[in-house]
Each structure stands twice: as C-alpha cells, then as structure tokens.
Amino acid sequence: MHKFLILLPLLSCGIDRTTNSISSAETSDLKDFEKLNHAHQVLIAGKDEPGKRLTLCLNFIDKSNRVPLTNRKIHFYHTDTNGEYIPQIASDESTARLNGSAVTDSNGKIFIRTILPGDYGSSADNRHIHTTVFGAQPEAYDIHFKQYTGVMGKRFVKNSDQHFLADLKRSADGSLIGFLTIEVKNP
C-alpha cells in the first residue's frame, strides 16, 4: 500500500499527451486559413522533412486593444525533430535551417505548415517555435505545445506574456493542428 501512495504523486505529474480530434468548427476554420493568400502562409518544413506534421492557424492581435495586427512581418524558426537548430550563422539560432516568414493578413492571420519541433539540450518537453514580430516591443514571442510542455514549462508560460500554449488537435490524416491567438505588446 505504501508503494502505491509513493507512486501516485509521481504519476499525477506526468504530461497528458491526449490529443483530441479536430472539431467540425475547427475544420471550417482550418479551411479558411488554407485559403489565405500565399503572402500570409509559410512552409517551414516540407513533406520530405522527418517528423510529425504540424499545422498552425495563428491570429496576431494588439494586446492593449485586441485589434488584429495587420500587414506585419512575422518570422518563425525552430529545431528539427532531433532538437537541432542547425543555424546558417553559428551564433544566430534565428537562422535555423527550419525557418520562414510571412505577413499577417487584414485579420491578423498567418497559416504555417511545418513539423513538431524536437526537444533540445538536456531538457525534455521543451518543444517550441520562436516567433519574431517585427516592429513590436518586445519582438520575441514563443509558441509552446500543451501536450509537449512539462509542469514547470506550463507555469513559466502562464506567468509570461511572451509565451503562448497551443492545445494541439489531431486531424483525420493524423497530423497535428493548433489554433492560437498571440497577443503582441506595443506593436
């Protein structure tokens, strides 16, 4: 009995990797994002890139007044499935092999196709996508994933206004989809 009581707290600290299926309303939203003009879409990782397919439907808004952030260049970069950035410039991770930019549309939307980033360094469950909003103060924002972020990471995200947690869904083909609003400060 005592062994069970000791294991119970350990089991409750695990990450819930449950990924629900995309709803019909989300499927409709996804179709709208897929129709965005090419300037508002970015392909970071093509079909030949190893890893779990990830699609992100992002809305960028001004944090102070909740108005869509329009016509704003946004840059994204992240690790490959092995947790490697492989930057073109050794000291600059933003030049990672997996990177791309797009411009928000008139509703603040950007559509991304990529892979789920890998964990890097000695930490587990630290997968995220770096996001640079040009002209904002500050420019740096990060997208984390509920199913791949530990308890400490979730606490960090909750207490930060530059880090956002996407609850990933599973599409009919098994790929991951995230819908997220990013509140940008001082755009």
C-alpha positions in Angstrom: 0.0 0.0 0.0 2.8 2.4 0.9 4.5 1.9 -2.5 1.2 2.8 -4.2 1.0 6.0 -2.2 4.5 7.0 -3.2 3.9 6.3 -6.9 0.6 8.2 -7.0 2.2 11.7 -6.9 4.7 10.7 -9.5 2.0 9.5 -11.9 0.0 12.7 -11.5 3.0 14.9 -12.5 3.2 13.3 -16.0 2.3 15.2 -19.1 -1.1 14.5 -20.6 -0.4 13.8 -24.2 -4.1 13.4 -25.1 -4.7 15.0 -28.4 -8.4 15.3 -29.3 -9.7 15.2 -32.9 -10.3 18.4 -34.7 -14.0 19.6 -34.4 -16.2 20.5 -37.3 -16.0 24.2 -36.4 -12.2 23.9 -36.3 -12.2 22.1 -39.6 -14.1 25.0 -41.1 -11.6 27.5 -39.5 -8.7 25.4 -41.0 -10.2 25.6 -44.5 -10.4 29.3 -44.1 -6.7 29.5 -43.2 -5.8 27.3 -46.1 -7.4 29.8 -48.4 -5.2 32.7 -47.2 -3.1 34.4 -49.9 0.4 33.0 -50.3 1.9 36.1 -48.6 0.1 35.0 -45.4 1.3 31.4 -45.4 4.7 29.9 -44.6 6.0 26.5 -45.3 8.8 25.8 -42.8 9.2 22.1 -43.3 8.3 20.3 -46.5 6.9 16.8 -46.9 10.4 15.3 -47.0 11.4 16.7 -43.6 11.3 13.9 -40.9 8.9 14.5 -38.1 5.3 14.8 -37.1 3.3 17.1 -39.4 2.2 20.3 -37.7 -0.2 23.0 -39.0 -0.7 26.2 -37.1 -3.5 28.7 -37.6 -2.4 31.9 -35.9 -4.1 35.1 -35.1 -2.0 38.1 -34.1 -3.6 40.9 -32.1 -2.6 44.0 -30.3 -2.6 43.1 -26.6 -3.8 46.6 -25.5 -6.9 46.9 -27.7 -7.4 43.4 -29.1 -7.4 44.7 -32.7 -5.9 42.4 -35.3 -2.3 43.1 -36.1 -2.4 43.7 -39.9 0.3 43.7 -42.5 3.0 42.8 -40.0 6.0 40.6 -41.0 6.5 37.7 -38.7 9.5 35.3 -38.6 9.4 31.8 -37.3 12.1 29.3 -36.5 12.6 26.0 -34.6 14.6 22.8 -34.2 14.3 19.8 -36.3 12.8 16.6 -35.0 16.2 15.8 -33.3 16.2 19.0 -31.4 18.9 20.7 -33.6 18.6 24.3 -34.9 21.4 23.9 -37.5 21.8 27.7 -37.9 23.3 29.1 -41.1 25.1 31.6 -38.9 26.6 29.6 -36.0 25.9 32.2 -33.3 22.4 33.1 -34.5 19.6 30.5 -33.9 17.1 32.7 -35.8 18.9 31.5 -39.0 18.0 27.9 -38.1 17.5 25.6 -41.1 13.8 25.4 -40.3 12.6 29.0 -40.6 10.3 31.1 -42.6 8.5 34.4 -42.6 5.0 35.6 -43.6 2.9 38.8 -43.3 -0.3 38.9 -41.4 -3.5 39.5 -43.4 -6.2 42.1 -42.8 -7.5 40.0 -39.9 -4.0 39.3 -38.3 -3.9 35.7 -39.6 -0.9 33.6 -40.7 -1.0 29.9 -41.7 2.0 27.7 -41.1 2.9 24.2 -42.2 5.9 22.6 -40.5 6.8 19.7 -38.2 6.6 19.4 -34.4 10.0 20.7 -33.1 12.1 18.3 -31.2 13.3 18.7 -27.6 16.8 20.1 -27.4 19.6 20.1 -24.9 19.2 18.1 -21.7 15.6 19.2 -21.1 12.6 17.1 -22.1 9.3 18.6 -23.2 10.7 22.0 -24.2 9.4 22.0 -27.7 8.5 25.4 -29.0 8.6 27.7 -32.1 10.3 31.1 -31.8 8.3 33.9 -33.2 9.6 37.4 -34.1 7.1 40.1 -34.6 9.0 42.9 -36.4 8.4 46.4 -35.0 6.8 45.2 -31.8 8.3 46.0 -28.3 9.4 43.3 -27.5 9.7 41.4 -30.8 10.2 37.9 -29.4 7.3 35.5 -28.6 7.3 31.7 -28.3 4.7 29.1 -29.2 4.7 26.1 -26.8 2.5 23.0 -27.0 0.3 21.8 -24.2 0.9 18.1 -24.9 4.7 18.6 -25.0 5.3 21.0 -22.1 6.0 19.9 -18.6 4.5 21.3 -15.4 7.4 23.8 -14.9 7.1 24.9 -18.5 3.4 25.4 -18.3 3.9 27.5 -15.1 6.5 29.6 -17.0 4.2 30.1 -19.9 1.3 31.1 -17.6 3.4 33.7 -16.0 4.8 35.2 -19.2 3.1 37.5 -21.7 5.6 36.5 -24.4 4.9 32.7 -24.4 1.8 31.0 -25.6 0.5 27.5 -25.1 -1.3 25.8 -28.1 -3.6 22.9 -27.4 -2.9 20.6 -30.3 -5.6 18.7 -32.1 -5.4 15.7 -34.4 -6.7 15.9 -38.0 -8.2 13.0 -39.9 -4.8 12.2 -41.5 -3.2 12.1 -38.1 -1.3 15.3 -38.4 -1.3 17.9 -35.5 -3.2 21.2 -35.8 -3.0 24.2 -33.4 -5.2 27.3 -33.3 -3.7 30.1 -31.3 -4.1 33.9 -30.7 -0.8 35.7 -30.0 -1.2 39.0 -28.1 1.5 41.3 -29.2 2.7 44.1 -26.9 3.4 47.6 -28.3 3.1 46.8 -32.0 
